[in-house]
Amino acid sequence: MNTYDLIMKKRNGAVLDKDEIEYIVDGFTKGTIPDYQMSAFLMAVYFQGMNAEETTNLTMAMADSGDRLDLSKINGCKVDKHSTGGVGDKTSLIVGPILASLGVPVAKMSGRGLGHTGGTIDKLEAIPGFSTSISEEAFINQVNTVGLSIVGQTANLAPADKKIYALRDVTATVDNISLIAASIMSKKLAAGADAIVLDVKVGTGAFMKELEDAKALANTMVSIGKLAGRDVTAVITDMNEPLGNNIGNVLEVAEAVDCLKGKGEERLMAVSKTLACHMLIKAGKANNENDALEMVNRVIDDGSAFAKMKEFVNAQGGDADALEDCSKLCVTKYSYKVTGKDLFDAASFNEDVGYLKSCDNQEVGMASLVLGGGRQTKEDVIDLSVGIILNKHLGDEIKAEDEVATLYANDEDKLKAATQRFVNAYVLDKEPCGKNPIVYEVI
């Protein structure tokens, strides 16, 4: 087989078979196919696309490029959950304890944040003492005893994906449905779960900006799951504004705790409960969403979901008592309260009352990054304590004296720059505006 011929074959729009795709993935992973040839191949895929069978074969080749996690020693049906990324998305910290308190084992490998999106591992590391790196044996034992463990991805889990994504990132080949789907699903399949629930975000803070693109990605990933013999459901949810009130690592831990105590923001609670319900159905614990919702509400109301969160944190070396009063963790040197007047001035809005019509949610995420709460490169060190707390959401009425949000920082210059980006992210209207749907569709 010849790499040049395969590049030309895909460039001309032909379909590659399983052996040909495996040859390319294996060769690039091992270094026998150089970056410049793989870049050409990725660009050919970007323009010509891949059919369902090709996309599945690409996914499986990437999943098989390294270790596969064997979860067979864990009792029960293992259901994983994955989000395509967004701003303020802390649902894993909420859904995991809910499922574990209902007897569904959650063995999850998560990633760190990059760019305007946050990462579950960074958020967990905001809890004093919490370890996201434990042995595979300890990981499995903890799931069997506690019901929940969340750790960082191992270096050899789908290594082809890491190499290919790094190349896509610098060759303008990121936004292709087949390549995105293969990247996500290769890691999920290698992680060993029996069933997978996908949270596909759509909107200005998501990778997929348009609903039709989000549906296409969701359908592609569900199709890959079926062809790979896995039970997969995709839930398409809104990311046109931050999910919840808090953005930033320790702030999101605090909000997750509020949700587990039944005091979470409406949209965040709705998304978290929807994901938890579909995971319960996948695990065979509930027959329908209504039954599943009753179970979810019960463990939140009786405190067992929060108790499970504390047990999970304690098992991984974290200070579970700190969760009782997260305000002690949320301490920074500086803060700034954004008022309605700040938004009015930034938008040259001359009315007495306005309404939050829309926001560039990616810019809101970038404001948190500028504060120090995110990374522009994988090597960047982040400040786990900084972030943003929102008091208003899209559709809300705004007056000049209203507090819209508070930004927290440890550097005055960063605070000033982040505030500028935040206030410029919002669009005001003088007429009342409707709110976006929370869940668009389940596939």
PAMARKOL-831366 format. One record per residue (C-alpha): x negated, y negated, z. Coordinates in steps of 0.1 Angstrom, whole numbers. Layout:
<rs>
x,y,z
X,Y,Z
...
</rs>
This chain:
<rs>
x,y,z
0,0,0
-12,-35,-8
-4,-67,11
-6,-89,-20
20,-67,-38
43,-68,-8
41,-106,-6
49,-108,-43
77,-83,-40
94,-104,-13
86,-137,-30
105,-124,-61
136,-115,-39
132,-77,-38
142,-56,-8
113,-41,13
117,-6,27
110,5,63
74,17,55
65,-16,38
77,-37,66
59,-15,92
27,-18,71
28,-56,73
37,-59,110
12,-32,120
-16,-47,99
-10,-83,112
-8,-71,148
-41,-52,145
-58,-80,125
-63,-62,92
-39,-86,75
-52,-122,79
-32,-153,89
-31,-167,54
-15,-136,40
10,-133,68
18,-170,64
26,-164,27
48,-134,36
67,-154,62
73,-183,37
86,-157,12
110,-144,38
120,-179,47
131,-187,11
144,-152,0
158,-140,33
163,-104,45
193,-81,44
206,-64,75
185,-33,70
153,-52,64
160,-74,95
166,-43,116
134,-27,103
114,-58,110
129,-59,146
121,-23,153
85,-26,139
79,-56,162
95,-38,192
72,-8,185
41,-29,181
33,-25,219
47,-10,250
83,-1,255
96,-4,290
110,29,303
140,22,325
152,58,327
143,60,364
168,32,372
202,45,382
232,34,363
238,15,330
212,-12,326
226,-44,310
203,-72,299
212,-108,292
194,-133,269
200,-169,261
187,-185,230
176,-215,251
189,-249,260
188,-277,286
198,-270,322
205,-233,314
200,-214,347
226,-187,341
202,-158,347
197,-170,383
235,-169,388
245,-138,367
218,-115,381
228,-117,417
265,-114,408
260,-82,388
237,-67,414
262,-74,442
287,-54,421
265,-24,417
252,-31,382
213,-28,380
196,-59,364
160,-52,353
151,-84,335
119,-97,318
121,-135,312
99,-161,297
85,-196,305
98,-228,292
84,-245,261
94,-278,246
127,-292,257
141,-259,270
135,-245,304
123,-210,314
137,-187,340
102,-177,353
92,-213,360
124,-218,379
118,-188,401
83,-199,408
97,-231,422
108,-210,452
79,-209,477
61,-176,476
81,-160,448
61,-136,426
71,-131,390
42,-106,384
47,-72,400
38,-37,389
61,-17,367
66,8,396
75,-19,420
98,-35,394
117,-2,390
118,6,427
132,-29,435
160,-25,409
169,8,425
169,-6,460
180,-42,456
198,-40,423
179,-69,407
144,-78,397
132,-106,373
96,-107,362
75,-123,335
70,-105,302
41,-82,300
13,-90,277
18,-60,255
56,-62,252
63,-67,215
28,-83,208
37,-86,171
64,-111,180
39,-133,199
15,-134,170
41,-139,144
59,-166,164
27,-185,169
22,-185,131
58,-194,124
54,-224,147
26,-239,126
38,-229,92
74,-244,92
90,-210,91
107,-210,125
143,-216,115
152,-185,95
180,-163,108
163,-130,102
130,-141,118
148,-157,148
170,-126,153
140,-102,150
120,-122,174
147,-122,201
159,-86,196
124,-70,194
117,-82,229
152,-71,242
149,-36,226
114,-32,239
126,-42,274
146,-10,276
182,-20,285
212,2,275
234,-28,266
227,-65,259
248,-96,262
235,-126,242
243,-162,250
239,-180,217
237,-217,222
250,-242,197
247,-280,196
222,-309,199
202,-292,227
201,-258,210
180,-243,183
212,-237,162
228,-272,157
258,-261,137
285,-236,148
283,-216,115
246,-211,119
251,-199,155
277,-175,143
254,-162,116
226,-156,142
250,-140,166
264,-116,139
229,-107,128
217,-99,163
248,-78,170
243,-60,137
206,-52,147
218,-39,180
243,-15,164
218,-3,138
193,3,166
219,22,187
224,-5,213
257,-20,226
254,-57,220
279,-86,225
271,-122,216
289,-152,234
286,-185,216
285,-214,241
281,-252,239
248,-270,243
258,-305,231
250,-316,266
231,-301,295
246,-271,312
255,-281,347
244,-312,366
207,-304,372
178,-303,348
143,-293,361
130,-262,378
136,-266,415
167,-287,409
181,-258,388
174,-233,416
194,-255,439
223,-257,415
223,-219,409
226,-215,447
256,-239,447
272,-218,420
267,-186,440
284,-204,469
313,-213,446
305,-250,444
290,-251,408
298,-275,380
328,-265,359
310,-258,326
281,-239,342
305,-218,362
326,-210,332
296,-198,311
281,-179,340
313,-161,347
320,-153,311
285,-137,307
289,-118,339
323,-105,328
310,-91,295
280,-75,313
304,-58,337
325,-45,308
293,-32,291
283,-14,323
317,3,326
326,-15,358
357,-33,343
381,-25,315
388,-61,305
378,-97,312
407,-103,336
396,-74,358
360,-84,355
368,-120,365
385,-109,397
354,-89,406
331,-119,399
353,-143,419
354,-119,448
317,-116,453
313,-153,450
341,-160,475
330,-134,501
293,-145,500
279,-112,488
265,-128,455
245,-154,474
234,-127,499
221,-107,470
202,-137,457
184,-140,491
177,-103,492
162,-105,457
141,-135,465
128,-119,497
119,-87,479
97,-106,455
79,-125,482
99,-157,481
111,-177,511
148,-168,510
155,-191,540
146,-220,518
177,-213,497
199,-222,527
189,-259,523
174,-265,488
172,-302,495
139,-295,513
124,-282,481
136,-311,460
111,-338,471
94,-363,447
76,-396,452
98,-417,429
134,-418,416
155,-440,394
193,-442,393
206,-447,358
238,-468,358
265,-475,332
248,-509,327
216,-492,316
235,-473,289
255,-504,279
223,-524,275
205,-496,255
234,-493,231
242,-530,230
277,-520,241
298,-551,250
329,-535,265
338,-534,302
345,-497,301
330,-471,278
333,-433,273
304,-408,268
311,-398,232
280,-377,225
244,-371,234
212,-360,218
207,-332,242
173,-323,230
162,-359,239
177,-353,274
155,-322,277
125,-341,264
131,-367,291
127,-339,317
96,-328,299
82,-363,300
88,-364,338
64,-334,339
90,-307,341
82,-290,308
54,-279,284
44,-291,250
19,-262,248
18,-229,266
-13,-240,285
3,-271,301
8,-271,338
43,-283,348
56,-301,379
82,-279,394
97,-306,416
107,-332,390
139,-335,369
173,-351,364
207,-349,382
237,-359,362
268,-375,376
287,-379,344
294,-357,314
307,-361,278
342,-375,277
339,-393,311
347,-429,316
318,-452,323
317,-486,340
287,-508,344
283,-500,381
288,-462,378
258,-440,386
253,-418,355
222,-399,366
192,-399,388
157,-392,375
130,-378,399
93,-381,393
58,-381,408
44,-406,383
59,-441,378
48,-444,342
63,-410,333
95,-421,351
97,-452,330
91,-434,297
116,-407,306
143,-432,316
140,-449,282
144,-416,264
174,-406,286
194,-438,281
188,-438,244
201,-402,241
238,-412,248
264,-426,224
293,-446,239
328,-453,225
354,-478,237
381,-452,232
386,-420,253
368,-390,239
377,-353,241
354,-327,257
336,-300,238
347,-263,242
326,-244,267
328,-210,250
334,-210,212
336,-173,203
327,-138,215
313,-115,188
</rs>
